[in-house]
Amino acid sequence: MAEVFTLEALQAAHGDSLILHYGPLSNPRFIVVDGGPKGIFKASLGPRLKEIHAARGGGVLEIRLMMVSHIDDDHITGILDFTRMLRDLKDSAAPLPFDVLTLWHNSFDDIAGKVNASVSADVSISDVLRSAKPKTAEGAAIVASVAQGRQLRLDADALGLNMNSGFDDLLQFSPSAKALNMGAHLAFTVLGPRQAELDALHVKWDREVKALLAKKKKKKTGGGSELSAADLRALAAEFVDESIHNLSSVVVLAEFEGKRILLTGDARGDFILKSLREAKLVKNGKIAVDIFKVPHHGSVRNAAAELFETVIADHYVFSANGRDGNPDPPTFDLIFKARPKGKYHLWLTNGVAAALARIKKKKPAGVTVHVRKSSSLSVLIELGTPIAW
């Protein structure tokens, strides 16, 4: 029987938007991972879903899973545009063209809302973050995305979507957890976020709230003191600025009929490697995958030589358009140094000049480069029977 296992990387500007096609060619299934930043749903994700819907004969197209790797604008906005479209159709009593069976999404409240201090009253980051003003662009992006994550939860409730199926609440890595059966012989192993990093985040927030409270008490002469809303906003802003690396993305290893795809969102490479090892997926210092979605749009800040020396792929996928320097040319240097021989492929959603110049100058002879055509909505990396939709 003809089987499909295709990763489709959509033109998502500086963000991520992926569609995973899998299952029998006669009745394939679909998973959507991230929706890119503002404008991407209208420009590529929406039109592509419409194409698939039409090719499947209209009616209701079942989306087995919709997953948001994390709340950053360049991953979540297109998903919000999608759920807003469904809500508008539902409100107008129009038929819904898509049926999303499950939504995987860790809102900021899921991750940081439980970070409480043992002071006079429990204080969570998310309670005060809305009006906080971080000093860095990364911190500001998290603050802006908190509301987006909350809105997606509201949309999910309004649409009756099943949330984080397969998990008690928070979608996270557990070394003892078994791979989840996603149907049609697809298995998902969740490798991030990691409990150890979330626990460290909890401890740090608790410690810093207590330290600030002690500092205020020391300055007072007439007894105890409590933290004001302004104190907490300032602390939350500083905390987010300094702790962004701990707010790890959802990382998933997808396995189908002996083939593997590693989806990494914006996770740090060292966190990915820790989980792979703790899950006993690394054998003799290596793990072979068919497709490696390179983390954080190919930023060298999220990778190191060890990542590419350990994760050996036939296909490396980069979703970026040059913003923030991504994909970083030094990232390709790391891959080429780790893989100086052997046939493998690089897939770019956009032809970024600096990246292509570095690839042309340094790539080994066995490397093939694929760049999305300007007339195409995506690039397709097909591990099974080619799709015709």
ZIGIRA-V58376 format. One record per pair of residues at least 6 apart in sequence whose C-alpha atoms are under 8 Angstrom apart, sorted by sequence separation. I is the first residue (numbers start at 1). J is the second residue. If there is no record, write none. Layout:
# ZIGIRA-V58376
I J
I J
This chain:
# ZIGIRA-V58376
10 16
11 17
22 28
23 29
35 41
40 46
41 47
53 59
69 75
70 76
89 95
90 96
116 122
117 123
134 140
156 162
164 170
181 187
182 188
217 223
254 260
255 261
276 282
281 287
296 302
320 326
321 327
372 378
9 16
10 17
21 28
22 29
53 60
68 75
89 96
116 123
117 124
133 140
156 163
164 171
180 187
181 188
217 224
253 260
254 261
295 302
320 327
372 379
9 17
10 18
21 29
22 30
53 61
68 76
115 123
116 124
179 187
180 188
217 225
253 261
254 262
264 272
295 303
319 327
371 379
9 18
10 19
21 30
115 124
116 125
134 143
179 188
180 189
216 225
253 262
254 263
318 327
8 18
9 19
20 30
21 31
35 45
86 96
114 124
115 125
133 143
179 189
216 226
252 262
253 263
7 18
8 19
19 30
20 31
68 79
113 124
132 143
178 189
179 190
216 227
251 262
252 263
7 19
8 20
19 31
20 32
112 124
113 125
213 225
251 263
252 264
7 20
8 21
19 32
20 33
112 125
113 126
130 143
213 226
251 264
6 20
7 21
18 32
19 33
112 126
113 127
129 143
130 144
166 180
213 227
250 264
251 265
5 20
6 21
17 32
18 33
212 227
249 264
250 265
5 21
6 22
17 33
18 34
130 146
174 190
249 265
251 267
4 21
5 22
16 33
17 34
18 35
109 126
130 147
173 190
174 191
249 266
250 267
4 22
5 23
16 34
17 35
108 126
172 190
173 191
248 266
249 267
3 22
4 23
16 35
17 36
171 190
172 191
173 192
248 267
292 311
3 23
4 24
16 36
126 146
172 192
173 193
174 194
248 268
298 318
351 371
3 24
4 25
15 36
16 37
172 193
173 194
174 195
251 272
292 313
297 318
298 319
346 367
348 369
350 371
351 372
2 24
3 25
14 36
15 37
171 193
172 194
173 195
289 311
291 313
292 314
294 316
297 319
298 320
344 366
345 367
346 368
347 369
348 370
349 371
350 372
1 24
2 25
12 35
13 36
14 37
172 195
245 268
286 309
287 310
288 311
289 312
290 313
291 314
292 315
293 316
294 317
297 320
332 355
341 364
343 366
344 367
345 368
346 369
347 370
348 371
349 372
2 26
4 28
12 36
13 37
286 310
287 311
288 312
289 313
290 314
291 315
292 316
293 317
294 318
340 364
341 365
342 366
343 367
344 368
345 369
346 370
347 371
348 372
12 37
285 310
286 311
287 312
288 313
289 314
290 315
291 316
292 317
293 318
327 352
329 354
341 366
342 367
343 368
345 370
347 372
209 235
269 295
286 312
291 317
299 325
308 334
309 335
329 355
332 358
336 362
13 40
208 235
262 289
268 295
299 326
308 335
328 355
332 359
336 363
12 40
17 45
261 289
265 293
267 295
282 310
298 326
299 327
300 328
303 331
318 346
320 348
321 349
327 355
336 364
11 40
260 289
261 290
262 291
263 292
264 293
266 295
267 296
297 326
298 327
299 328
305 334
309 338
314 343
315 344
316 345
317 346
318 347
319 348
320 349
321 350
329 358
333 362
349 378
259 289
260 290
261 291
262 292
263 293
264 294
265 295
266 296
297 327
298 328
300 330
304 334
305 335
308 338
309 339
314 344
315 345
316 346
317 347
318 348
319 349
320 350
321 351
322 352
329 359
349 379
32 63
259 290
260 291
261 292
262 293
263 294
264 295
265 296
266 297
300 331
308 339
313 344
314 345
315 346
316 347
317 348
318 349
319 350
321 352
348 379
12 44
30 62
31 63
34 66
261 293
263 295
264 296
299 331
315 347
347 379
11 44
29 62
30 63
31 64
32 65
33 66
34 67
35 68
45 78
269 302
270 303
298 331
305 338
10 44
29 63
30 64
31 65
32 66
33 67
34 68
66 100
205 239
268 302
269 303
273 307
10 45
29 64
30 65
31 66
32 67
33 68
34 69
38 73
63 98
65 100
70 105
71 106
267 302
268 303
269 304
31 67
33 69
37 73
38 74
46 82
60 96
61 97
62 98
63 99
64 100
65 101
66 102
67 103
68 104
69 105
70 106
71 107
266 302
36 73
37 74
41 78
60 97
61 98
62 99
63 100
64 101
65 102
66 103
67 104
68 105
69 106
70 107
71 108
109 146
270 307
273 310
36 74
37 75
40 78
41 79
59 97
60 98
61 99
62 100
63 101
64 102
65 103
66 104
67 105
68 106
108 146
269 307
35 74
36 75
37 76
38 77
39 78
58 97
60 99
62 101
65 104
107 146
35 75
36 76
37 77
38 78
41 81
34 75
35 76
36 77
37 78
41 82
108 149
109 150
34 76
35 77
36 78
107 149
108 150
201 243
35 78
36 79
106 149
107 150
34 78
35 79
53 97
34 79
201 246
107 153
198 246
197 246
198 247
197 247
197 248
103 156
193 247
194 248
193 248
192 248
193 249
192 249
193 250
16 74
17 75
103 161
105 163
192 250
193 251
15 74
16 75
102 161
103 162
104 163
105 164
110 169
111 170
191 250
192 251
14 74
15 75
101 161
102 162
103 163
104 164
110 170
190 250
191 251
192 252
100 161
101 162
102 163
103 164
104 165
190 251
191 252
102 164
103 165
190 252
191 253
102 165
189 252
190 253
106 170
188 252
189 253
106 171
188 253
189 254
105 171
188 254
315 381
104 171
187 254
188 255
73 141
80 148
87 155
186 254
187 255
72 141
83 152
186 255
187 256
72 142
186 256
71 142
73 144
77 148
80 151
84 155
87 158
185 256
186 257
73 145
76 148
80 152
83 155
87 159
185 257
72 145
76 149
83 156
86 159
71 145
71 146
73 148
192 267
71 148
194 271
71 149
172 250
171 250
192 271
192 272
191 272
194 275
192 275
191 275
191 276
115 201
116 202
111 198
115 202
114 202
115 203
117 205
118 206
116 205
117 206
112 202
115 205
116 206
117 207
115 206
119 210
117 209
118 210
117 210
290 383
139 237
142 240
133 233
175 275
128 229
132 233
133 234
139 240
131 233
132 234
135 237
139 241
173 275
134 237
135 238
138 241
175 278
176 279
128 232
129 233
132 236
133 237
134 238
175 279
128 233
132 237
136 241
139 244
120 226
134 240
135 241
138 244
129 236
134 241
128 236
129 237
125 236
64 182
259 383
111 247
29 184
24 184
23 184
22 184
23 185
23 186
22 186
70 248
70 249
69 249
70 250
69 250
68 250
69 251
69 264
70 265
69 265
70 266
69 266
22 256
16 265
5 256
16 297
15 297
14 297
16 319
15 319
16 320
14 319
15 320
13 319
14 320
12 319
13 320
14 321
9 317
11 319
12 320
13 321
14 322
14 323
9 319
14 326
48 377
44 377
44 378
55 389
12 349
13 350
52 389
11 349
51 389
10 349
11 350
9 349
25 385
11 372
25 387
11 377
10 377
11 378
10 378
9 378
10 379
8 378
9 379
8 379
9 380
8 380
7 380
8 381
6 380
7 381
6 381
7 382
6 382
5 382
6 383
4 382
5 383
6 384
4 383
5 384
4 384
5 385
6 386
3 384
4 385
6 387
2 384
3 385
4 386
2 385
4 387
